[in-house]
Amino acid sequence: MAALLLGALTVLFGLQLLRMLFVGMAVYLSQVQDVSPMLVGGLGLVVFLCGFLAPVVHRALGPRNALPVVVGGLALVWLAEKLVTSLAADLGLSIAGALLFLWSLPLLFRSLRPGAGHASAAHAVVAVLLGLAADTAVKGVFGTMELSWARGAAASAVVWGLLVAHGVLLWRVWRERSQGPDGALSGSAVPYLAFGPALALQMLLFQNVAQQTVLIGWPQPAVYAWILASNLVAVAVAVELTRRDRRAPRPLLALLGALLVATVASEWSGVLAAVALTAGQIVIAAVLVSVVQSARASPDTPARPRLGDRAPTWLGAGMVAMLALLFIYYASYSTGVPVPREAVGPLAAVLIGLAALRAGFAGRVVRAPVARAAVVPALLLLILPLVHLATWEDVAPTSGQGFPVRVMTYNVHQGFDVDGRHAVERMAEVIEAESPDIIALQEVSRGWVVNGSVDMLVWLSRRLGMDYVWGPAADSVWGNALFSRFPIIAFENHPMPNNDAIRLDRGFLAAQVDLGGGEVLDVVSTHFHAGSADSAIRVPQARAVLAVVDPGRTTVLIGDLNAPPGDPEMLLIERAGLNDAFIVSGASGDGFTYRADRPRRRIDYVWLSPDLQARDFSTHDSRASDHFAVTVTIFR
């Protein structure tokens, strides 16, 4: 059990460091330092290509020292990344951590069981599945927040508890390992390619609590519990399959591959999404066991890492494939890529299915049973979401008394400040300082891996105690949101009519809010296309938004419109009879809202129907986002 738990914690540390690397590249390098996506992708490729050096590193360190140096070093880098405050240092540590994780994976497949290499690979598969479950459990405890960003005594206790546990387990496994040789992986190594695409699907979809909350539509603790329950089933399936001495028939492997493709070929919703999640977890567990059964470590070959080992090579190739899949998925929002984003999931599933088929042509299966007690950690992890679910209370709106009300628009920059630091708590403080009753948010991320897979919407709703409606735009988990202290009695989400002409799709929410006292406010919240010279793209978007504005109703049009006063799209709004709250309120100054570190443009607006007046206009001077929050009190 100590070896399994060591492997699981190693995978947990590695996954967290990989996500922090992806965040550092996508936010700090690409958005803050303005490095081109291709150069950022090139850096990632160099890092992951260094994974092929694993046999060289292991041989240089020697059989006795490789495990404590590489796996122990990973834990220390994981801790250091939690402690540093410099973004450049954080990126450097994330790169180092990613390298150590890439070099740790082959060790897990060799070294978890001393003197029985054929059992190490089977134990490593179960350890990977337990690590995925543990990683999801930790994120769920902190409301999908990365542990690196969580603050307080509970977060510190989790960090130090995991580190101490990892150190104790590493010591025990290293001592046991010194009593016998490792195994050398033999047989067909090509199927090891499946591990990288499998991790990509897990990060993008199957372990993504935020994404699954959107797709399934249940309260977040219920989704959290369902994912961990699915992990438990997947671990149990894997354990049982390791106890078999007969290979799965090739037609069954082909059927499993087809089933996996079906689970990701469409973005399922509701109960179908929940079923697809569980089915995907089970299929991946079954395929990974088949992979190591075809490339089982030989019990007769003593342990020496060799340059010619093929399993680490194919494992490294799989991790490069994982990077490529994630890069294609997210780079497509900002630049041209040869593969459509919608093909990433099916492509990953096809690669996994082909690896399973290749495993089906391997030779004899060496039986290497993993103890059934391995399911116990997964079962214990399930306690966390069940407690969360039992104590969960939905946020309920309150009854108002009509006007006046205070409204806000805030582009929250996917949760990052102007320097690239995660700043959702600081954004909540900005909102609280202005005491708005209705908030329109733009650039809300609900599960993008490159943003840390955080569900900003649910987190902010709980933090602020405000109900919300969601308006997906770029995809199902990135877009606009509307918060309200008062009941939202109706809403519709609309895509922009010219989304086919832009890479990052836009949309707008049209809602009705019951202010109390017989007053109803129509709220139209939107986020226009960015680009200072792209008025021709924003004009059709302005027309589409104005088409839902009823001139006879009390209305606010609110959001990040990405255009200064006087541009054609702004003139369209003026001619439609709406008034700029900045002018109506008599606010002084220039009203600039972007960019927060050097504000020179006014592109965030509150537009009012003619029956409304405004006062107390505010642009909150904060670097918590790259935009200032705009707040104003409106009344009749």
Secondary structure, 3 states (H helix, E strand, C coil): CHHHHHHHHHHHHHHHHHHHHHHHHHHHHHHHCCCCHHHHHHHHHHHHHHHHHHHHHHHHHCCCCHHHHHHHHHHHHHHHHHHCCCHHHHHHHHHHHHHHHHHHHHHHHHHCCCCCHHHHHHHHHHHHHHHHHHHHHHHHHCCCCCCCCCCCHHHHHHHHHHHHHHHHHHHHHHHHHCCCCCCEECCCCHHHHHHHHHHHHHHHHHCCHHHHHHHHCCCHHHHHHHHHHHHHHHHHHHHHHHCCCCCCCHHHHHHHHHHHHHHHHCCCCHHHHHHHHHHHHHHHHHHHHHHHHHCCEECCCCCCCCCCCCHHHHHHHHHHHHHHHHHHHHHCCCCCCCCCHHHHHHHHHHHHHHHHHHHHCCCCCCCCCCCHHHHHHHHHHCHHHHHHHHCCCCCCCCCCCCCCEEEEEEECHHHECCCCCECHHHHHHHHHHHCCCEEEEEEEEECCHHHCCCEHHHHHHHHHCCEEEEEEEEECCEEEEEEECCCEEEEEEEECCCHHHCCCCCEEEEEEEEEECCEEEEEEEEECCCCCCCHHHHHHHHHHHHCCCCCCCCEEEEEECCCCCCCHHHHHHHHCCCEEHHHHCCCCCCCCCECCCCCCECCEEEEECCCCEEEEEEEECCCCCCECEEEEEEEC
